[in-house]
Amino acid sequence: MQVRALHSRGYRNLEGTVELCSPLAVLVGENNAGKSNVVDALRTVLEPEAGPRHRCWLRAEDFAHDGSGGDPLTGELELAVELSDLSAAEKGRMVTCLAAKAGADSAKIRLKARLGSDDRVITQWFGGDSEHADIERHARSAVRFVYLHPLRDAAADLRPGRDNKLVGLVSALAPRGDADREAIVAAAQTANAALDVITAIVKARTEIAGRLDAMTGGGRFAQQSDLAFDDPRFDRVVGSLRAKIGELAALEMRENGLGYNNLLYMAVLLAAIADHPHEEEPTLRVLLVEEPEAHLHPQLQELLMQFLEGQAVAHTQVVVTSHSPNFASSARVERLTVLTKAGSGSPQARVPGNFGLEEKQLRYLHRFLDVTKASLFFARGVILVEGVAEQLLIPVLARRLGRPLAPSGVTVINVGGVAFPPFTELFAPERLPYKLAVVSDGDRQSEVEEGLEGAATSLSPRAADLLGHAGDNVTVKLAERTLEWDLAATGNVEVMLQALSGVKPRIGSALKRELTGIEPREAANAILSKVADVKGRFAQELAALLEDETIDFTAPDYLKEAIAWVADEVPAE
């Protein structure tokens, strides 16, 4: 059994269906796209492993309301968790939740709520396709969640006391009647008895008792005092345990950084639920983890992703939210659910694994979605380029054109070559619905001997094929030849020679003399030949020069069009 989808109506900013991958679902997307709302909705419908106080209870503000946070737009909401791939035994337990309309081996746990006249939330539970509130508690408890909240204070969550998370772990390992439980109590009793014969403790106890008697007069107000370890009761002893972590030795948590403390916290909670029997075991546990990458450096993020994939086996499904491109790139593409905010409507959930991509394409994307390319899942618009030169220069040119990319949520991604198609396949109105501009070289060549007046030019076969990938929200913009050639041919010879001199001083100076009075398109050939082996360094120098707004520079039309395409929500200054 697995959670296949969350259906929502009237709940916060969610409207519609959010599909979840199994056994690991990684929810990614920009801020306020609804990732935490999905997790909270699951926490509202499903049963918490740790007891009722860990449930996410509905409040009046959970009903969809306008952007100003005013009155609710609706007085009713409905949440439904759809389950699929139920075994025969699971169908028997969840007979009141079976949902034939969703499939032969499917079930639904549904919650309907309405606001009363005093803003009190009135809820009813339903199972499957039924409109009768007759779902069994036994069926609802078949699916339980464990929640790891974001921005956790691991040191506080593992602090000795009643809420110490170690209590759950040790209690599971030493249930009532187990010899280990009795041994833990006996060890505490032995420790307290050992204190009673230590001279310093005896003297301290006597001095405290004497002063206490003096304070109370030793009469009817007299009080008994003692010095001891915590009461020799199982829950008190275990609650006083402290989790420790360190590289060379296990240190107190206050002596460690937040990242490793978070890992220790997750390890404790996961150990507490791993294969330890409870009174009534769920048939599926859903582990909900928000922003597990917090305070972790990139290598640890990747290792954590690998670990979570390993946890998502047997009867455990893991749902993770993340703002980290590094974390997202560590997951397989078919594990992702992308929440997007295209336009002003409700967030839309898209699952790349359902885009119909071939296995070869999915493997390619997994290999090439490094931390920089995975940022496309967090953007509102994307410009794909084939090299570092375009990646460096396009953001600078966008600012000079009065269309800075960051306010539009646009990211420039270098695919490191011309293999654009696997990335373009991700974008379409029914896939990733935001805008994509592909910027590449046209590599136009004369169809007859170069230099012959009137000779026609044509795109390279690769560039011509790339044009076929344009669509409703995908545009392809091609240079006439290549970036550096087009920049020079547009009339930017002087500043480009200045940039070249910063990389190759002697060649730059000599070329400046040679090109005096030469038409830009002719000069472009010479400049391209000199920067061909230093394109990255040249782009760095040119970008630095263009930060000076007083320097004249004209962007080629194909770059202007690409920038305008993805940044059209921000008017040009």
Beta strands, then each sheet from edge to edge (+ up, - down):
strand 1: 2-11
strand 2: 14-19
strand 3: 24-28
strand 4: 47-48
strand 5: 76-84
strand 6: 107-115
strand 7: 121-127
strand 8: 143-148
strand 9: 284-290
strand 10: 316-321
strand 11: 336-340
strand 12: 348-350
strand 13: 381-385
strand 14: 410-414
strand 15: 435-440
strand 16: 445-446
strand 17: 457-458
strand 18: 474-478
sheet 1: 2+ 1- 5+ 6- 7+
sheet 2: 4+ 8+ 9+ 10+ 3+ 11+ 12-
sheet 3: 14+ 13+ 15+ 18+
sheet 4: 16+ 17-
end
